[in-house]
Amino acid sequence: MSCHGARIVDLAAAGIPGAAVGSGTFRLLNEYQRTFPLVSRPFAAIAAECGLGEDEALHALRAWQASGVVSRVGAVFAPRRIGSSALAALVAPAERLEEIAARVSAVAEVNHNYQREHAYNLWFVVTAASQGRLREIVAGIEHDTGCPVIVLPLEEEFHIDLGFDLAGGATARAAGKEAAPAQPPPEAACALPGLERALMHALQEGLPLEARPFDALGRKAGISEGMVFELIERWLADGIVKRFGIVVRHHELGFRANAMCVWDVPDEEVSRLGRLLATEPAVTLCYRRRRALPGWRYNLFCMIHGRSREAVCATRDDIAGRLGLDRWAHEVLFSCRRFKQQGACYLTDADA
C-alpha cells in the first residue's frame, strides 16, 4: 500500500471539533483544494454545499489558518510562468545552521526553507520577479553566509500538486502524458501588465477570510471585483495559476515524514522515467532539474510524504523497484527541520 492509502485525518486533533470524515467541515477542507468557486460570496457557496452556514465555514477556515493546518486560500502559481524560480541548497556548518537558516528565511522571495539529511543540509526555494533578481538573492546569501549555493532550475515538470486527499482512495494518475517543459525560458519570463502585477501582489498572501474576499482583493489591487474574476479565470485558462483553492500544510495534517528522492538518470532516459514516476499516487512532486556539477549529480527528483519515516521508505523502495530506478546513483533526503513554509512571493512591495 502506498503512503497515500487510508489517509483519513482526524481534524479534531488539529483543533477543529466535530470534523469527522463525511462532516461538513471535513468536506470544506478536503473538497475545495482545487474547485474553489470564483463568485462574490464563495464561502457562502461552499458552506451551503457542505451543509454549513457561511459564518461557520469562515470560523473553521480561520481556526485552521491560526493553527497552521491551512496555509492560505488562493492561487498556486505555476513555476517559472511568472518571473523566475529555482531550488537551491548550501552546506551550513552545524554550529551556524540556525544563523544561516535565519538569513535565508529573511528573504521575502524565499518561500520554503528546510534542513535535510545530507551534506547539503539547507534547501530552499527562491521565486523572484526576474532571473536577475534571483541571481542577486543568491549572491547576497553567499556573501553574507560565506557558503557557496548550488542553484537547480526546473527543466521539466512531470507532476506538481501538493493537494492532499484526506479521506483516502487515491488512485494512480494517468500515464503517457507528455511532460510539461519549464516554459518560458527565464530570460523571456512573462512580464505582467501593471494591473495584473497589482492583483498578483495582493493575492500572494491569499484571500482575506471574509464574506466578499474578491471584492476586498480588488480594492487592495485597485481594480473592480469583476476584473479580479476575469484575470484569475484567464490565469487559470492560460496555466499561469495551476490551481485555486485551500492550500493545506502536510505536517500539521499528520504527514510528518517527507523525503526528497533523487536519481542520476541518463539524460536520454529522464523524461520517460519522470512521466512514469509522476503517475504514482504517493508522489506529490516530480520534475527534472539541472545538475550542479561536481557537487550535485542528480537530475530526477520526487517528493513523497507519509505519516512515518518507515512508510515513506517502504513506498520509495517499492516505486524504485518497480521502475528500476535504483540501477542509477540515488539518495533519499529526509526533511528534519522546517524553517519557513509559505506561498510563493514573486513580487515584493517594490516590484508591485
N, C-alpha and C positions, 0 to 999 in steps of 0.2 A: 504494500500500500504506500502511496506517496505521502509526503508530509502534509499534503493538502487534504487528505482524507479525513472525514469526521471532524471538520473544522467548526464545531459548534462552540460558540463563545458565550460564556456566562457574563452578560453585560452587567448584571447586578454586582458582580465582583469588581467591575470598573466604576462603580459609583452610581449606577442608574438602576434603582429598584424596579422590579416588575418587568424587566426586559427579557422575558423568556423567549425562546425560539418560537416564532409564529405570532408574537405580540406586535402591537403597532409600533412601539419604539424600536424593536429589533428590525422590523421591516424598514423603518425610516433609515437606519444606519446601513443596512445590507443592500437595499434595492436602489438607492439613489446615488451610488458612487459614479454612475455613468449617465443615467437617464433623468437628470435634473431638469425640471420644466423651465423654459425661458418665458415666463409670464409675470405680470405685475406683482402678484402675490403668490410666489412659488411655495412658500411654507404652508400656506392655507391649502394649496392644491395637493401637495404630497401628504399633508396631515389627513385630509379627507380620504385619500386613497388608503391610508393606514388605519383609519378608524380613530383618529385623534383630533383634538382641537388645534388650531393654529398656535395658540399660546403654549399648549402642551409640547408641540413639536419644537418650538423655539427654545423652550426651557430645557428640553433634552439635549438639543444641539449645543446650547451654551454650557451646560454641565459637562458634556463630552469634551468640548474645547478647553474648558478650565482644567479638566483632569488629564488632558493630553491625548485622549483617545482619538479625537478629531483634530487634525492639523488646521484645516480650513474648509470652507465650502467655496468652490470656484474652479478656475481653469488649470489644467495641466498642459503647459505649452510643449510642443514638440521640440526636441533637441536640435539646435542649430537652424531652425527655420527663422528664428529671430535672433540677431546678434550672433554670439559665439559661445561655445561651452566646451569643457573638457574635464575628464577625470585626471587628478594629479596626486602625486604621492611624494613623500620625503622620508628620510631616515632621521628620526629625532632621538638624540641621546636620552636614555631612560630618565636621568635626573632633570632633564629640561622639557620633558614631554608636555606637561601641563602648561608651562610658559609658552612653548611654541604653538600648542593647540589653541591657546587663547589668542595669540597673534593672528593665526589663520582664521579663527572664528570671527574676529573683529571686522573682517572684510564683508561688507554688505552683500557682495556678489557671490560669496561662498554660502551655499545652501545646505550641504551635507559635509560633516567633518567627523571621521571615525578613526579610532585606534583599531588596527587589525594585527593579527598574529603573523608577523613577517618582519624581515629586516627593514623593509619599507613599512614602517609601523603607523604612519599617519596618512590617511587617504581622505581627499576632499574633492568636491565638485565645484567648479567655478563656472558661472554663467555671467556673461558681460554683454554690453551693448555692441562691442566690436572685438575683432581679433586683436587690434592694437591695445584696447583696454585690458583684455585678458593677459596679454604679454606684460603690461605694466603691473598687474596684480601679482603675477608670478615673480617678476623681478623684485618687487617690493618685499615679498615674503622671503626670497633668497637673501636679499640684502640685510633684512632685519634679524633673521634667524641664523644666517651662516650655513644653511642647509640647502644643497642643490635639490631642485624639484624636477621630477620627471613629469612630463605632460603627455597624456594619452588621449588624443582626439578620437571621437567616434568616426569610424569609417564605413560601417554598415550596420543598420538596425534590423534585427531579426524579430525581437519582441520586447516591448517596454510597456509594462502595465503593473502598477503597484496597488491595484484594487484587490480586495480580499473577499472571497465568498465565505461568509461567516457561518453559513448553515450546512456546509459540506456539499457533496455532489459535484465537485469539479470534474470536468471531462476534458479529454485531450483536445487540443486545438487542431484545426485542420492543417494537414501537411501540404507541401507542394507550392505554397505561395512564394513568389519572388521576394527576396529581402528588399527592404526599403533602404536605398543608399542615403548617406548623410548629405542631403541637398538643402540649400545650395552650398557651394564651397564657401569657406569662411570669409574670403575677401569680397564675395558677392552676396553676403548675408542680407536678408531683406531689411530695408530701411523703411519703417512705417511712417506714414504722414503724421503730422502733429497731433491731430485729434485721436488717432489710433494709439499713438505713444502715450497720450494722457490717460486714455482708458486702460491700457495695459499696465501703466504705473499704478493706477488706482486699484486694479484688480489683483495685483501680485499678492497682496495680503489676504485676499479672499473677500467674499461678500459680507457686508455687515449683517449680523443676525437680527434683523428687524423685519417688520411686515412687508415693506416695499423696498427690498435691497437694491434692485436695479435702478430705481429712481434715485436712491441715495448715492449709488455708484456714479450715475450720470452727473449729479450735482457736483460731486468731487472732481470729476473729469471735465466739467464744463460743457456737457452735451446733454441732449434730451434722453429720456428713458427709451424712446423709440429707436434712437440711434444706437444706444447700448445694445439692444436686441439685434439690430441689423448687423453691427460689427461682430458680435460674438457668433452669430449664425454664420457669417461669412468666414470667420476664422475656423470654425468647425468644418465647414464645407471644404475649405482650402487645405485643411490638415495642419494649420498653424497651432490650433488647440487640439490635443489628442482626445481629451475627454473633459467634461464639465460636470462636476458633482461634488459629493462629500469625499474628502481626502482623509483617510484614516492613517494612524500610526500602528505599525505591526507590533512593536514591542509592548505597547500598552494594551493590545488585544490578546496578549498571551503568547505571541510568536517571538520568543525571547532569544532564539538562536538564528543567526543568519550567516551565510558563508558566501564569499565571492570565490567562485570556482573558475580557474583559468587553465588554458592549454596552449601549447606552442604547436599550432596546426600548420601544415604546409599551406602556402597562400592559395594554391590551386584547389585545396580541399575545404577551406574555411567557410565559404558561402553555403555549400551543400550541407556540411555538418551543422552549421549555425541554424539553418532552416529546420533541420531535424530536431535539434536541441530545443528550439523555440516551441515545438508542439507539445512538450512535456508539461503537464498541469502544474508540477511543482516549481517550474522555472518562472520567476516573475520578471526578470530582466535577461536579455540575451542579445549580445552585439559583438561586433568586431571592432577592436581598437588598434591604433597604430602602436607598433613596438617602440621601445626606447632603449636601443642597444647602446652599450653592452649590458646595462644593469637589469633591463626588463625585456624578456624574450617572448612574452605571451601575447597572443593576438585574439583569442576567442575567450569571451567572458560570459558567465551567467551568475545570477543570484538565486539562492534557494533559502527560503525561510521555513522554520519549523518551531515546534514547542520545546525541543531539546536538541542538544548537540548530536546526540546519538541518532535522532530521527533524521536530521539533516545529512549526516554522514551516510546513513543507510540509503537514503534517497539518491544522493550524489553517486554512490558506488553502483547502485542499480542502473541509473541512467548511463553512466560512463561505460558500464559493462555491456549493456545492450547496444550502444552506439559505437563501441570500440574506441572510445576517445583516449583511454589511458595508454594506448600504444605510443603516444607522444608525451613529452615532458609536461607535467601538470603540477599545480599546487592548489591548496584549499586555504583561504584566508578568512578565518572566523573573526567577526567583529567582537571586540571586548569592551569598548567604551564608546559612547555616543557623546560627542562634544557639541554638535549642532545638527539640527534637522528642521528645515523649513522649506517653504515653496521657493522656486527659483526667483531670483531678483535680477532680471536683465537690465532694468532701468532704475538707477538711483534718482534721488530728487534732482540732482544736477542734470542727469541725462534727459529726464522728462521735461 
